């Protein structure tokens, strides 16, 4: 059996191993005292191992065409928005990409700012995990364009919000909770609102396919919308974005994935993507 290197233990391992033990035990008690086969035991052992591997693709993901965007050790593939290097305001630490909060708000660090993965995607399924500091704020951008004359990436890109819903003021601003974690920032609220507490990892997914966009948070679909429709244009027209970029609603069909420097400590890991 092949074992993935660089395994990080999660609390889920205890539960998973309990399931494995129960499965093997029940197999050993089959009718006629038939013992569990080696293949059956190997399958559940493989599940247990893959549950605890961070920043690595499972065999199934690799076979299915997923791309690992972060190896847990280097900043390979990432650079600052409008820059040719990985900003010093960010760290690669403990198997995470970490924004070291400046305490000075959005892009307030001396060599901070948003970071982007240096490859464009159109139709895709993106997965990752994040956790945020107390009172923290950040975001995940997609379909963004690198247009420094226009300004930061959020002037061209939809954003999945990353937030401490309990302490950050954005949680009570906007409309109907559309600035809370998992939301399409300032446009569509994430419902149900199922973000975890500060210091806990949140699992999120963004699916984009021919204009249909889905946000998933901690295993649940929390919103869906459709780009380039009259409904989309109406939604954007009622937001703050047209005042900052009159063409904001004309989101590109292919663009960059970015992570936001909003001046707060935030951690990201297990970033992977599959083109559709």
Legacy VTK file of the C-alpha trace (Angstrom):
# vtk DataFile Version 3.0
C-alpha trace
ASCII
DATASET POLYDATA
POINTS 276 float
0.000 0.000 0.000
1.353 3.428 -1.003
1.580 5.957 1.856
1.652 9.695 1.135
4.597 11.522 2.715
4.398 14.637 4.932
1.356 13.502 6.909
-0.098 15.937 9.423
-2.310 14.473 12.156
-5.826 15.883 12.444
-8.350 15.290 15.230
-10.431 13.514 12.597
-7.851 10.712 12.613
-9.170 9.367 15.924
-12.669 9.062 14.526
-11.431 7.616 11.238
-9.340 4.942 12.924
-12.329 4.040 15.103
-14.367 3.507 11.947
-11.561 1.412 10.479
-11.383 -0.746 13.631
-15.159 -1.239 13.655
-15.155 -2.164 9.973
-12.348 -4.683 10.353
-13.950 -6.165 13.464
-17.309 -6.553 11.748
-15.629 -8.133 8.745
-14.059 -10.654 11.101
-17.516 -11.577 12.371
-19.031 -12.430 9.008
-21.393 -15.338 8.733
-19.466 -18.589 8.954
-16.597 -16.790 10.712
-15.240 -15.696 7.336
-12.308 -13.350 7.959
-11.930 -9.932 6.332
-9.890 -10.077 3.166
-6.613 -8.243 2.822
-8.177 -6.089 0.080
-11.026 -4.964 2.369
-8.631 -3.980 5.145
-6.351 -2.157 2.695
-9.245 -0.064 1.371
-10.237 1.294 4.782
-6.610 1.802 5.800
-6.065 3.842 2.630
-9.091 6.023 3.522
-7.652 6.636 6.997
-4.271 7.673 5.612
-5.704 9.993 2.954
-7.879 11.730 5.554
-4.777 13.049 7.361
-2.601 14.160 4.421
-2.343 17.959 4.098
-1.111 19.805 1.008
-1.007 16.622 -1.047
-3.299 15.100 -3.636
-4.879 11.741 -3.008
-4.401 9.096 -5.654
-8.000 9.591 -6.732
-7.511 13.375 -7.111
-4.291 12.951 -9.078
-5.981 10.465 -11.400
-8.957 12.808 -11.792
-6.806 15.718 -12.970
-6.566 17.869 -9.846
-3.654 20.327 -9.601
-1.900 20.930 -6.275
-1.482 24.718 -5.897
0.559 24.690 -2.671
3.035 22.031 -1.522
3.078 23.136 2.138
6.757 24.137 2.004
7.367 26.734 -0.700
5.638 29.670 -2.377
6.125 28.107 -5.814
3.447 29.313 -8.228
2.498 32.334 -6.107
3.528 35.991 -6.332
2.252 39.378 -5.315
-0.440 41.054 -7.396
1.419 43.411 -9.731
4.742 42.083 -8.455
7.408 39.684 -9.664
8.048 38.148 -6.222
6.296 36.615 -3.235
5.799 39.476 -0.725
7.686 39.352 2.563
4.480 40.250 4.400
3.375 36.668 3.732
4.998 33.528 5.182
5.094 29.848 4.378
4.865 28.362 7.875
3.650 25.122 9.475
2.258 23.863 6.176
0.258 27.041 5.525
0.344 30.207 3.475
0.044 32.859 6.180
-0.679 36.558 5.911
1.077 38.316 8.775
-1.364 41.016 9.774
0.009 44.556 9.691
-2.843 45.907 11.786
-3.116 48.709 9.222
-6.034 47.474 7.164
-6.124 46.373 3.560
-2.650 46.047 2.002
-1.105 48.104 4.807
2.087 46.062 5.151
5.346 47.458 3.745
5.775 44.484 1.386
2.332 42.916 1.607
-0.676 43.140 -0.653
-2.768 40.444 -2.261
-1.126 37.360 -3.756
-2.120 35.494 -6.902
-1.549 32.040 -8.344
0.375 32.672 -11.540
-1.985 30.866 -13.914
-5.452 31.689 -15.232
-8.495 29.412 -14.994
-11.896 29.563 -16.685
-14.180 26.651 -15.814
-12.902 25.015 -12.637
-13.547 23.371 -9.263
-11.373 24.922 -6.540
-10.941 23.642 -2.970
-9.050 24.972 0.042
-9.136 25.531 3.810
-8.779 28.756 5.781
-8.725 29.968 9.347
-8.607 33.528 10.592
-7.425 35.412 13.658
-9.783 37.085 16.126
-11.465 40.001 14.390
-9.807 38.985 11.134
-10.812 39.667 7.545
-9.572 38.321 4.209
-10.946 36.987 0.955
-10.577 34.565 -1.937
-10.736 36.104 -5.415
-11.433 34.327 -8.684
-11.652 35.241 -12.391
-9.557 38.277 -11.471
-7.499 40.383 -13.885
-4.068 41.832 -13.182
-4.739 45.456 -14.052
-2.707 47.618 -11.704
-3.846 50.821 -13.425
-7.403 49.975 -12.424
-6.302 49.080 -8.895
-6.401 46.003 -6.619
-7.670 42.655 -7.865
-11.072 43.117 -6.198
-11.884 45.778 -8.786
-12.244 43.005 -11.371
-12.853 39.827 -9.353
-15.736 38.296 -7.405
-14.727 37.500 -3.823
-15.625 34.716 -1.420
-15.480 36.360 1.996
-13.171 35.142 4.787
-14.164 36.629 8.154
-14.449 36.305 11.894
-18.233 36.728 11.992
-18.228 37.323 15.737
-15.780 40.208 16.021
-15.313 41.897 12.636
-17.714 44.797 11.839
-18.254 43.564 8.268
-20.488 40.848 9.692
-23.167 43.448 10.469
-22.541 45.719 7.472
-23.710 45.246 3.917
-27.170 43.776 3.311
-28.683 40.646 4.834
-25.298 39.309 5.929
-23.683 39.523 2.495
-20.296 40.356 4.036
-20.155 37.312 6.315
-17.891 34.314 5.728
-18.580 32.359 2.550
-20.642 35.156 0.987
-20.125 36.659 -2.440
-18.758 39.818 -0.862
-21.252 42.702 -0.713
-23.594 40.929 -3.135
-25.046 37.565 -1.992
-25.110 36.220 1.602
-23.957 32.692 2.406
-26.961 30.683 3.627
-26.840 28.727 5.798
-24.148 30.683 7.617
-22.021 27.809 8.895
-18.539 29.288 9.354
-16.528 27.846 12.230
-15.118 29.759 15.194
-11.807 31.632 15.162
-8.844 29.252 15.065
-10.796 26.416 13.408
-10.303 25.359 9.812
-13.083 26.058 7.319
-13.332 23.943 4.178
-14.520 25.862 1.125
-15.093 25.189 -2.554
-15.740 27.443 -5.530
-17.152 25.953 -8.722
-17.282 28.000 -11.930
-18.771 26.564 -15.110
-19.944 28.608 -18.097
-21.160 31.455 -15.919
-22.690 29.383 -13.147
-20.875 29.947 -9.852
-21.300 27.959 -6.621
-19.832 28.643 -3.172
-19.628 25.739 -0.734
-18.604 26.084 2.901
-17.971 23.231 5.330
-19.730 20.717 3.118
-22.839 22.767 2.283
-23.764 24.818 -0.769
-24.244 28.323 0.616
-24.967 30.227 -2.598
-25.288 29.982 -6.380
-25.450 32.707 -8.993
-25.090 33.232 -12.740
-22.710 35.693 -14.389
-23.538 37.784 -17.448
-27.303 37.693 -16.983
-29.775 40.593 -16.529
-30.193 39.456 -12.917
-26.434 39.661 -12.384
-26.251 43.142 -13.914
-29.097 44.321 -11.678
-27.448 42.861 -8.583
-24.120 44.560 -9.282
-25.802 47.861 -10.149
-27.179 48.015 -6.597
-23.756 47.471 -5.005
-20.700 49.643 -4.381
-18.716 48.157 -7.266
-19.898 50.232 -10.277
-18.695 53.382 -8.510
-15.208 51.884 -8.386
-15.197 50.215 -11.796
-18.099 50.922 -14.201
-17.411 47.619 -15.989
-17.205 45.499 -12.831
-20.213 43.361 -13.842
-18.373 42.289 -16.996
-16.406 39.630 -15.147
-13.914 37.873 -17.417
-14.551 34.290 -18.473
-10.991 33.375 -17.462
-8.788 34.850 -14.766
-6.643 34.629 -11.649
-7.201 33.190 -8.190
-5.988 35.473 -5.415
-5.755 35.660 -1.617
-6.329 38.949 0.164
-4.140 40.969 2.478
-6.670 42.828 4.630
-4.204 43.613 7.400
-5.074 40.611 9.610
-3.500 37.238 10.363
-5.039 34.543 8.180
-3.904 31.038 7.171
-4.592 28.978 4.030
-3.789 25.362 3.174
-4.819 22.409 0.965
-5.266 24.547 -2.142
-6.106 22.486 -5.201
-7.999 22.969 -8.437
-9.423 20.946 -11.296
-10.188 22.402 -14.707
-13.650 21.540 -15.986
LINES 1 277
276 0 1 2 3 4 5 6 7 8 9 10 11 12 13 14 15 16 17 18 19 20 21 22 23 24 25 26 27 28 29 30 31 32 33 34 35 36 37 38 39 40 41 42 43 44 45 46 47 48 49 50 51 52 53 54 55 56 57 58 59 60 61 62 63 64 65 66 67 68 69 70 71 72 73 74 75 76 77 78 79 80 81 82 83 84 85 86 87 88 89 90 91 92 93 94 95 96 97 98 99 100 101 102 103 104 105 106 107 108 109 110 111 112 113 114 115 116 117 118 119 120 121 122 123 124 125 126 127 128 129 130 131 132 133 134 135 136 137 138 139 140 141 142 143 144 145 146 147 148 149 150 151 152 153 154 155 156 157 158 159 160 161 162 163 164 165 166 167 168 169 170 171 172 173 174 175 176 177 178 179 180 181 182 183 184 185 186 187 188 189 190 191 192 193 194 195 196 197 198 199 200 201 202 203 204 205 206 207 208 209 210 211 212 213 214 215 216 217 218 219 220 221 222 223 224 225 226 227 228 229 230 231 232 233 234 235 236 237 238 239 240 241 242 243 244 245 246 247 248 249 250 251 252 253 254 255 256 257 258 259 260 261 262 263 264 265 266 267 268 269 270 271 272 273 274 275
